[in-house]
């Protein structure tokens, strides 16, 4: 499984406006609705699912990364958006640092395998400090997609 198999290219931005966890999730879900990854009628439900998951424990994994994710009957396949925050957002990370890189994942209710594989793939990709720093320095969505495609192709 490659990241570009589930990353929605039109749901990628290098210029997040959000300043809080809730704003981030709302902005990314809106972006994914506009990209056609989610139906507009499901927007509030998807936000609720993601916020409920955050209430269980932060999806910020440290090193400036957060992977908000959840399972919902509003999607029929695994989909993802990717966003970069220039200022960083307090996402309750264990290391206490703000998050700058956000991969939002939504999976169907019955997709434990693909959901976990996607989380593992994204985590492996973002372990590389040079890749993280490169992502934070991009100017636009096109650069993000090129960078992700290049790095993802090098992972086994």
C-alpha positions as CSV (number, residue, x, y, z in Angstrom):
1,X,0.0,0.0,0.0
2,X,1.3,3.4,-1.0
3,X,0.3,6.7,0.5
4,X,-0.9,8.0,-2.8
5,X,-3.3,5.1,-3.0
6,X,-5.4,6.8,-0.3
7,X,-4.2,10.4,-0.2
8,X,-6.7,12.7,-1.9
9,X,-4.5,15.0,-4.1
10,X,-7.1,17.8,-3.9
11,X,-7.1,17.6,-0.1
12,X,-3.6,18.7,0.4
13,X,-2.5,22.2,1.6
14,X,0.7,23.9,2.7
15,X,-1.2,26.8,4.2
16,X,-3.5,25.7,7.1
17,X,-5.3,28.6,8.8
18,X,-6.5,26.7,11.9
19,X,-5.0,27.5,15.3
20,X,-6.7,24.9,17.5
21,X,-7.3,21.1,17.3
22,X,-11.0,21.6,16.6
23,X,-10.4,24.2,13.9
24,X,-7.8,21.9,12.3
25,X,-10.2,19.0,12.1
26,X,-13.0,21.3,10.8
27,X,-10.7,22.9,8.2
28,X,-9.3,19.5,7.0
29,X,-12.7,17.9,6.8
30,X,-14.0,20.9,4.8
31,X,-11.1,20.6,2.5
32,X,-11.8,16.9,2.0
33,X,-15.5,17.7,1.3
34,X,-14.5,20.3,-1.3
35,X,-12.1,17.7,-2.8
36,X,-14.9,15.2,-3.1
37,X,-13.4,12.7,-0.6
38,X,-16.5,13.2,1.8
39,X,-20.1,14.0,1.0
40,X,-21.1,17.4,2.3
41,X,-24.1,15.9,4.2
42,X,-21.6,13.8,6.3
43,X,-19.3,16.7,7.3
44,X,-20.6,17.2,10.8
45,X,-20.7,13.4,11.5
46,X,-17.1,13.0,10.4
47,X,-16.0,15.9,12.5
48,X,-17.8,14.3,15.5
49,X,-16.1,11.0,14.8
50,X,-12.6,12.6,14.7
51,X,-13.2,14.7,17.8
52,X,-14.5,11.7,19.7
53,X,-11.3,9.8,18.8
54,X,-9.2,12.8,20.0
55,X,-11.2,12.7,23.3
56,X,-9.8,9.1,23.8
57,X,-6.3,10.4,23.5
58,X,-4.4,12.8,21.2
59,X,-3.4,11.5,17.8
60,X,-0.3,13.7,17.9
61,X,2.6,11.4,17.9
62,X,5.3,13.9,18.7
63,X,8.1,15.4,16.5
64,X,5.6,17.9,15.1
65,X,3.2,15.2,13.7
66,X,-0.5,14.5,14.2
67,X,-2.5,11.8,12.5
68,X,-6.2,12.5,13.3
69,X,-8.1,9.4,12.3
70,X,-11.3,7.5,12.7
71,X,-13.7,4.9,11.3
72,X,-17.0,6.0,9.9
73,X,-19.9,4.6,7.8
74,X,-19.7,7.9,5.8
75,X,-16.8,6.5,3.6
76,X,-16.6,3.4,1.6
77,X,-12.8,3.4,1.2
78,X,-9.8,4.7,3.1
79,X,-9.2,8.4,2.4
80,X,-6.7,10.9,3.6
81,X,-5.8,14.6,3.5
82,X,-2.5,16.2,4.3
83,X,-1.9,19.7,5.6
84,X,1.0,21.8,6.9
85,X,0.6,24.5,9.5
86,X,3.2,27.2,9.4
87,X,2.7,28.3,13.0
88,X,2.1,24.9,14.6
89,X,-0.9,23.8,16.6
90,X,-1.1,22.6,20.2
91,X,-2.4,19.1,19.6
92,X,-1.7,17.7,23.1
93,X,1.4,15.7,21.9
94,X,3.2,13.6,24.5
95,X,6.4,15.6,23.8
96,X,4.5,18.8,24.5
97,X,5.6,20.3,21.1
98,X,3.1,21.8,18.6
99,X,2.2,19.8,15.5
100,X,3.0,21.1,12.0
101,X,2.2,18.1,9.8
102,X,-1.3,16.7,9.8
103,X,-2.4,13.5,8.0
104,X,-6.1,13.1,8.5
105,X,-7.4,9.5,7.8
106,X,-11.0,8.3,7.6
107,X,-11.7,4.6,7.1
108,X,-14.9,2.5,6.7
109,X,-16.1,0.8,9.8
110,X,-15.1,-2.7,8.7
111,X,-11.6,-1.9,7.5
112,X,-9.3,-2.6,10.4
113,X,-6.5,-4.0,8.2
114,X,-6.2,-1.2,5.7
115,X,-6.7,1.5,8.4
116,X,-3.8,0.1,10.5
117,X,-1.6,-0.4,7.4
118,X,-2.2,3.2,6.4
119,X,-1.4,4.5,9.9
120,X,1.8,2.4,9.9
121,X,2.8,3.6,6.4
122,X,2.3,7.3,7.3
123,X,4.2,6.8,10.6
124,X,7.1,5.2,8.8
125,X,7.3,7.9,6.2
126,X,7.2,10.6,8.9
127,X,9.9,9.0,11.0
128,X,12.5,10.5,8.7
129,X,13.6,13.9,10.1
130,X,14.8,15.2,6.8
131,X,11.5,14.3,5.2
132,X,9.6,16.1,8.0
133,X,11.8,19.2,7.7
134,X,11.3,19.2,3.9
135,X,7.5,18.9,4.3
136,X,7.5,21.9,6.6
137,X,9.5,24.0,4.1
138,X,7.2,23.3,1.0
139,X,5.5,26.3,-0.7
140,X,2.4,24.6,-2.1
141,X,0.3,21.4,-2.4
142,X,2.1,20.4,-5.6
143,X,5.5,20.3,-3.8
144,X,3.9,18.3,-1.0
145,X,2.6,15.7,-3.4
146,X,5.9,15.4,-5.3
147,X,7.8,15.0,-2.0
148,X,5.4,12.4,-0.6
149,X,5.5,10.4,-3.9
150,X,9.3,10.5,-4.0
151,X,9.7,9.4,-0.4
152,X,6.9,6.9,-0.4
153,X,8.4,5.2,-3.5
154,X,11.7,4.6,-1.5
155,X,9.9,2.8,1.4
156,X,9.5,-0.9,1.2
